[in-house]
Amino acid sequence: MSQKIKNVAVGQSKSLVDGLLEDTEQSVTPTNNSEKVKGGAAPDNSWTHFTVICSEELVEKIKFIAQTENFSIRDVVEKSFSDTISHYEAKKGKTIRLKPKSKKKDINDVL
């Protein structure tokens, strides 16, 4: 499934994954978008980096969907995560409740 795309200006070929990655890296900055709130993923814009290792075929398909539908890869992956969590909660009959993060100590209080 490793398709190649050709960079006509430079005359180089690269994998579809590399080409799509370059296309989507510009949309890394979080925005206050109502679509993200609807999907249930980080409505308060508290983002974190999260690395996942999975098959190249899945990566290619996610990137294809993102490019075809004009979404960022993060949007597609967050929607998938949100749907998985909703499915799990519905199946188990309970909502996952996270403990609030403890506040960081003020250095002036400690030293």
The 8 nearest C-alpha neighbors of each residue, nearest first, counted from 0:
[[1, 2, 56, 59, 55, 15, 3, 60],
 [0, 2, 14, 3, 15, 59, 16, 56],
 [3, 1, 15, 0, 14, 4, 16, 13],
 [4, 2, 14, 13, 15, 12, 1, 5],
 [3, 5, 12, 13, 15, 14, 6, 2],
 [6, 4, 12, 7, 11, 13, 3, 10],
 [5, 7, 11, 10, 8, 9, 12, 4],
 [6, 8, 10, 9, 5, 11, 12, 4],
 [9, 7, 6, 10, 11, 5, 12, 4],
 [8, 10, 7, 11, 6, 5, 12, 13],
 [11, 9, 7, 6, 8, 5, 12, 13],
 [12, 10, 6, 9, 5, 13, 7, 8],
 [11, 13, 5, 4, 6, 3, 10, 14],
 [14, 12, 3, 4, 17, 15, 5, 11],
 [13, 15, 3, 16, 17, 2, 4, 1],
 [14, 16, 18, 17, 3, 2, 4, 19],
 [17, 15, 19, 14, 18, 20, 59, 62],
 [18, 16, 20, 14, 15, 19, 21, 13],
 [19, 17, 15, 21, 20, 16, 22, 14],
 [18, 20, 22, 16, 21, 17, 15, 23],
 [19, 21, 17, 23, 22, 18, 16, 24],
 [20, 22, 18, 19, 24, 23, 17, 25],
 [23, 21, 19, 20, 24, 18, 25, 66],
 [22, 24, 20, 25, 21, 26, 71, 19],
 [25, 23, 26, 21, 27, 22, 20, 71],
 [24, 26, 23, 27, 22, 21, 28, 71],
 [27, 25, 24, 28, 23, 71, 29, 73],
 [26, 28, 25, 24, 29, 23, 73, 71],
 [29, 27, 26, 30, 25, 24, 46, 44],
 [30, 28, 27, 44, 31, 46, 26, 32],
 [29, 31, 32, 28, 44, 35, 27, 26],
 [30, 32, 33, 29, 44, 35, 42, 43],
 [31, 33, 34, 30, 35, 36, 29, 42],
 [32, 34, 36, 35, 37, 31, 42, 38],
 [35, 33, 37, 32, 36, 38, 31, 39],
 [36, 34, 38, 33, 37, 32, 40, 42],
 [35, 37, 42, 33, 39, 38, 34, 40],
 [38, 36, 34, 39, 35, 33, 40, 42],
 [39, 37, 35, 36, 40, 78, 34, 81],
 [38, 40, 36, 37, 81, 41, 35, 42],
 [39, 41, 38, 42, 35, 77, 36, 81],
 [40, 42, 44, 43, 45, 39, 46, 36],
 [43, 41, 36, 44, 40, 35, 39, 45],
 [42, 44, 41, 45, 31, 36, 46, 40],
 [45, 43, 41, 42, 46, 29, 31, 30],
 [46, 44, 43, 41, 47, 42, 29, 40],
 [47, 45, 44, 41, 48, 29, 43, 40],
 [46, 48, 49, 45, 44, 41, 50, 29],
 [47, 49, 50, 46, 51, 27, 45, 73],
 [48, 50, 47, 51, 46, 52, 73, 76],
 [51, 49, 48, 52, 53, 47, 76, 73],
 [52, 50, 53, 49, 54, 48, 58, 76],
 [51, 53, 50, 54, 55, 58, 57, 49],
 [54, 52, 51, 55, 57, 58, 56, 50],
 [53, 55, 56, 57, 58, 52, 59, 51],
 [54, 56, 58, 57, 59, 53, 0, 1],
 [55, 57, 59, 54, 58, 60, 0, 1],
 [58, 56, 60, 59, 54, 55, 61, 53],
 [59, 57, 55, 61, 60, 56, 62, 54],
 [58, 60, 56, 62, 57, 61, 16, 63],
 [59, 61, 63, 57, 62, 58, 64, 56],
 [62, 60, 64, 58, 63, 59, 57, 65],
 [61, 63, 65, 59, 60, 64, 72, 66],
 [62, 64, 60, 66, 61, 65, 67, 59],
 [65, 63, 67, 61, 62, 66, 68, 60],
 [66, 64, 70, 62, 72, 68, 63, 71],
 [65, 67, 69, 63, 64, 68, 62, 70],
 [68, 66, 64, 69, 65, 63, 70, 62],
 [67, 69, 65, 66, 70, 64, 63, 71],
 [70, 68, 66, 67, 65, 71, 64, 72],
 [71, 69, 65, 68, 74, 66, 72, 75],
 [70, 72, 74, 73, 65, 23, 26, 75],
 [71, 73, 75, 74, 65, 62, 76, 70],
 [72, 74, 76, 71, 75, 77, 27, 70],
 [75, 73, 71, 77, 72, 76, 78, 70],
 [74, 76, 78, 72, 73, 77, 79, 65],
 [75, 77, 79, 73, 78, 74, 72, 80],
 [78, 76, 80, 74, 79, 75, 73, 81],
 [79, 77, 81, 75, 76, 80, 38, 82],
 [78, 80, 76, 82, 77, 81, 83, 75],
 [79, 81, 77, 83, 78, 82, 84, 76],
 [82, 80, 78, 84, 83, 79, 77, 85],
 [83, 81, 85, 79, 84, 80, 78, 86],
 [84, 82, 86, 80, 81, 85, 87, 79],
 [83, 85, 87, 81, 86, 82, 88, 80],
 [86, 84, 82, 88, 87, 83, 89, 81],
 [85, 87, 83, 89, 84, 88, 82, 90],
 [86, 88, 84, 90, 85, 89, 91, 83],
 [89, 87, 85, 91, 93, 94, 90, 86],
 [90, 88, 92, 86, 87, 91, 85, 93],
 [89, 91, 87, 88, 92, 86, 93, 85],
 [90, 92, 88, 89, 93, 87, 94, 86],
 [93, 91, 89, 90, 88, 94, 87, 86],
 [94, 92, 88, 91, 95, 89, 90, 87],
 [95, 93, 88, 96, 92, 89, 91, 85],
 [94, 96, 97, 93, 88, 84, 87, 85],
 [97, 95, 94, 98, 93, 99, 88, 84],
 [98, 96, 99, 95, 100, 94, 101, 93],
 [97, 99, 100, 96, 101, 95, 102, 94],
 [100, 98, 97, 101, 102, 96, 103, 95],
 [101, 99, 98, 102, 97, 103, 104, 45],
 [100, 102, 99, 103, 98, 104, 97, 105],
 [101, 103, 100, 104, 105, 99, 98, 106],
 [102, 104, 105, 101, 100, 106, 108, 109],
 [105, 103, 106, 102, 108, 109, 107, 101],
 [104, 106, 107, 108, 103, 109, 102, 110],
 [105, 107, 109, 108, 110, 104, 103, 102],
 [108, 106, 105, 110, 109, 104, 103, 102],
 [109, 107, 106, 105, 110, 104, 103, 102],
 [108, 110, 106, 107, 105, 104, 103, 102],
 [109, 107, 106, 108, 105, 104, 103, 102]]
